[in-house]
């Protein structure tokens, strides 16, 4: 078969989106150009790869088989590129990283600082919740993952590279703002906005409350740090988040920290990989860079720097 890598790239995009229009937009091509290439690819294969039912398209059996093969082909090409770079001793190529959602607030600073030294590295960042990240980690889909809590059920090598203080947040108008050493039992009487089940922040909150024989109220569950911040600013309730998620709002005075006993909860950010995984030269270099530089390249907002 005389199929080309370009045709396979276009096919893979259409198969992922099940849309010629979205695939064309992703690859900065016109829809007719994509359609022509797919028709040529179907000619090489000798079978239809897609079928249209109504306004939707679906993969045929041949399309599903080719899509699975594409995964193997492109993964092997990525491995080949990495191997060639290693032989040359070059710090360049792709680096696939997954991070829990809160880590997305500071990864850009890390990437920018790293790229100043190694501009030929291309980051592929996947930001997701903890449960999805653990699935990706167990499936070995990434070179490295950034998380706030290391799983116990996986054989993982994890390196602590940054402090991750969890702080209690409230709107500037909340009556508890300005009070000192607020008991956790008093906090339990407030409306508390919590992350989804499985979130590392929620797990930490549960442990903190349980240590005081208290139960964490979970009536208001919001699925992201952004949703929780908006809820806090709107006066919907108070919450606990990583300070990295609210540095901007703290510096602008849009959110206030509450002085609560046992807070901030001191946690850490980890960079991790499966223990048996052999890291590429790029991954090893990035890991070493984080361990030596992370604390210095990420802007820090201390409680005393909050805008009045």
N, C-alpha and C positions, 0 to 999 in steps of 0.2 A: 504493500500500500504506500502511495506517495504522499501521505498526509504530512503537513509541515507543522513545526512548533507554533507558528503564528495561528494556524487553523485550530490547533488544540487549545491554545490560549483563549481564542474567541469562543470556542465550544464550551470550555470550562466556565467562562463568565456567564454565558447564556444558561447553562445547566444550573449554576448556582442561583441565579435570579429567576429562572424560568420566565425570562422576558428578554426579547431582542432589544427593546428600547432601553431598558436599564443597563444591559450589558454594553450597548453602544455608548451610553453616557459615561459609564465607568472607564471605558477604554478610549474616550475622546474620538469616537468614530461616528459615522452616520449609520442609521439602521440598515439602509440598503447595502452598505459595504459589509456589514456583519452577515446579513442574510446571504449574500453572494458567496462569502467564504464558507459558510455552513453548508450551502448547497454543494459546493465543490468537495467539501469533506465527506458529505453523504455519498457523493459519486465515488470517492476512493474506497469508502467502506462497503458500498454496494447495498446499503439499507438506510431507511429513514432513521434519524436520531431523535426526532421530536414528532409529536402528533398534536394537532390542535383540536380541542373540544370546546365549542363555543368561542369565547374570547380568550381562553386560557390555553397554554401549551404545557405538555408533559413529556418526560423522557420515555422513549420506547425501551424495550428490552435491550436493544443494541446500544441505545444512548446510555442506559445505566451501566452497561458493561464498559463502554468507552470512558465514562466519567470515573469509574473506579480505577481504570488503567491510568487515567490522567493523574490521579493522586500519586500513584507509584512513580510515574514518569517525572513529574515536577519535583517530587521529593528527592528522587535520585539525582536530578540536575542540581538541586540545592546542595546536596551532599558533595557532589563533584566539585562545585564551585568552592565550597569550604575546604575540601582536600587540596585543591590547587593553590588556594591562598595560603594554607598551612605550609605547603612545600616551599613557597616563596618567602615565608616568614612575614607575610603582609597582614596588617590589621585592617581588613576590609571585608565587605560582603554583608549578608543579612544577619540580623540578630533578632530572633523572635522572643518577645517577652510578654507574659501575661501578668496583670496586676489587679488586686482588688480595687473597688471603685474609689475608696478614699486615697489610695496611693496615686491616683491620677492627678491629684492636686499638686504633686511635687515632681513627678517623673520628668516633666519637660525641662526642669532645671538641671536634672542629672544628665539628660541626653544632650542638652546644649553644651554643658561643660565637657562632656566626653568627646563630642564632635569637634570641639576646638583642637583636640589633640589627634583625633582619628577621623578626618572628614569623609573617608571613603566607606564608613560603616553606614548601613541603612537599617534603621530600626523599624520593626513591625510590632506595634504595641496593641495588645488586646486587653481592654479594661472590662471587668465583669465582676459578678458577686462571688462570694467565697465558695459556694457550692459548685458553681461552674468552673471556677479556677482549679478546685481540687480534681474535678473530672479531667480537665486539660492536663494537669500535672500527672495524674495516674496514667493517662494515655500517651504521655511523653510528646505532647504537641508543641512544646516551647523549649527554647534553650534554657531560660531561667524564668522564675516566677517571683513576684514581690507580694508578700503577705504579712499580716500582723500576728498570725498565730500558726505555729507549725503543727501539721496534723500528726497524730500519734499512730494512725493505722497504715501509714505509708513509710517505706524506707527512704527517708529524705535527708539530704545534707543541707543544713540551713546555716546562714551566717547573719549575725546581727550587725546591721550597718547604720541604724538611726534610731533615736529615741522616738516614741510615739505616745505622748501624754494624752489621755482622755480627760476632757474637761466638761463641766456642767454649764449649760448655756441657757440664757433667758433673754427675752426682749428687754430693751432699756427701761420700759415702764413697769416691769414686773416688781411686785412688792418685796421680793427677797433680794433684789439688787442692792448691794451696799452692806448687807448684813454679814457678820463674821462667823466662821466656824458653824455653819448651819448643820444641824444633826441630819443624818441620813433618814431617820424616821420622819422628820418634817418634810423631807423631799418626797417621801413615799405618799404623802397626802396630796401632792400636786398632780396635775395632768402631765404625764410623761410621754413624749413621742419616741417610739422605738423603731429600730430597723427590723427587717424581716428575720424570720427564724433562720438560724444558721450563720447570721452575720457575726463576725468576730467582735464587733463593738457590743452587740447584744449579749453575746456569751460573757464578755467581761462585766457588763452591767449585772447580769444574773448572779455571777459569782460575788460581786461586791455586795449586793443586797442580801444574798444568802448568808454571807459572813456575819451579817447583823441580824440574822433570823427574820429578815423581811422578804416579802415577795414583790418582785418587780411588776408594777402595773403595765399591762400590755393592751389596753383598750384601743389605743391609737397607734397602729402600725403603719409606717410609711416606708416605701421600698427603696429609698435612696437618701444619701446625705443631702443632696440638693433639696429634696422635698421636705426633709426635716428642717433645714435652715429656713426655708420659706415659712414653714409652720411656726417656728420659734419667733421669727421677725413679725409674723402676723398676730402673735399673742395667743396662738392656739395651745401652747403648752411649753414646758421646758424639755431639755434633752441632754444627751451625752454623746459627744462626737470626738474624733481625733482633732487636736488643735490645728493640724495641717489643713483640715477641711474648712476652717473658719478664720484663717489668718486675715483674709481680705476684709471680712465683715467686722472682725474685732478692731482692726486698724481704723476702719471707717466709723466705728461706734454704732453700727447697726445691730450688733449682738453684744451682750455682756456676759462675762464669766461670773458664776456664783461661787462663793467661798464655802465649799461643803467639806465636811470631815471626810478624810480618806481620799480626797481628790486634790490634784489630778491623779488618776490611776496611771501608774508608770508601766507602760508597755514598750515594745520595740518593734521596729520594722525588720523583716528578714528577707534576704534574697536566697532562693532555694532551688534545688534540682533533685531529681531522683539519684540516689546514692550510686547506682551502677551506671549512670549516664556518663559518657565521655564528653567533656566540654570541648568545644572548638577553641581555637586560639583567640577569636574575637570574644567569645563568652568568658573565657578565663581573664582576659584583659579587662573587660567591663566589670567583672566581679571584683577584681583587685582594685580597680578605680573607685568603686562604691565604698569598699571597706576603708580606703584611705582618704576619701574626699567628700563623701556625702554630707557630712555635718557642716562643711564649709561652703557648699555651693547652693544650699537651699535657704531662702530667706526665713529668718526666725522672728516671730512676734511673741514677746513676753507679756505676761499679764499686766505688768506695770506700764506697758506701752499702749494700752487701750485708750482710744479717744474718749474723752469725757462727754 
